[in-house]
Amino acid sequence: MLRYDTPTAHLRSVAFIEGISYLTLLLIAMPLKYLADSPSAVRIVGSLHGLLFIWLMLLILQGMRVHSRSFGWALRLGIASLIPFAMFFMDSRLRDEDEEFRRALADKQAQ
């Protein structure tokens, strides 16, 4: 599933990893911090999640600027990145966009 060979596949892969890191932060690290008095879990997972979140936002901006995606497209992805589990629901749309990109690329190479 994790691919980086097209811009949309790259975005899709980072979105998936970012979604996993968000759930890890919320469902594992935060309970460890407050129930087991282990704040280092939040520091480690939170830092990793922050890095992935910034990477995802940069890819979304790249999609808008380089690949002419709409502001609505970017807004949907941005909001989905803030809601637990929402990025996994957006995955099918990103998969469809990647397949469309691959078909267009194959058609262009065939000409």
N, C-alpha and C positions, 0 to 999 in steps of 0.2 A: 504494500500500500504506500509506503513512504518512497516517493520519487521526487527527483529534483531536475528532471530533464526538460521540462517546459516551465514557463513562468507560473501557470496555473497549478501545475503539479507541485511546484515549490511552495506556493502559497498554501495549498491544501495540506501538504505535509507539515509545515510549520504550524498551521492552525490546529491540526490534530495534536501535535506535541504540546502546544500551548494550552489546549483544552485539558489534556491529561495533567499538566503541571498545575493548572488552576484547581482541578478537583483534588489533587494531592495536597495542595495548600489548604483547601477548605476542609477536607474530610480526614486528613491524617495529621498534618503539621499543626493546625490550629487546635484540635483537641489535645494533642501532645503538649502544646504550650500551656493550655489552661487547666487540663485535668492531670497531667503528669509533671507539671512545672518544668518543662523542657523547652525554653525559648529558642534554643539553637536550631530546632527543626524548622521553625518559621524563618529564621535568618537564612538558612541554607536553601530551603525550597522557595522561599519568597524571592530571594536574589535570582535564582534560576528562572522562576516564573517572570520576574520583571524583565530579564534579558529577552526571554522568548516573546513577551508581550511587545516590547519595543521592536524586535525583529518583525513580528507580524504587522505592526502598524506601518513600518517602513515598506513592507511588501504591498500593503494595501495602497499606500501613497504611490508606489511605483506602478501599480495597476492603473491608477487614475491618470498619472502623467504620461507614462510610456505606452500603455496599452489602451488608452482612451476609455477607461471604465467610468461610469457615471458616479456622481456624488451619492446618489441613492444606493448604489452597489457598495460603495465604501462605508456608508452609514450603516447599512444592514450588517456588514461584517464587523464593524466597530462595536455596534451594540451587542451582537452575538458573542463577541469576545468577553463581554462583561457579565453575561448571564451563564451560570453553570449549566452545562450540557448543551447549550444552544449551538456551539460550534459543530457539534456532531450532527445536528439537524441540518446545518448549512453545507455539510460535506457532500450531499447528493447534488446540490446546485453547482458546487465547485467541480465535482466529478464530471457533470454534464458540460460545463464550460471547458474543461480540459479535453474532453473527447471532441468537442467542436473545434478547438484549437488544433488538435492533432489531425483531424480531417482536413481542415483548411491548409495546414502545412503539407500534408500528403498531396492534396490537389495541386498546390503551388509547385511542388517538386516534380510532379508528373508532367507539368507543362513544359 
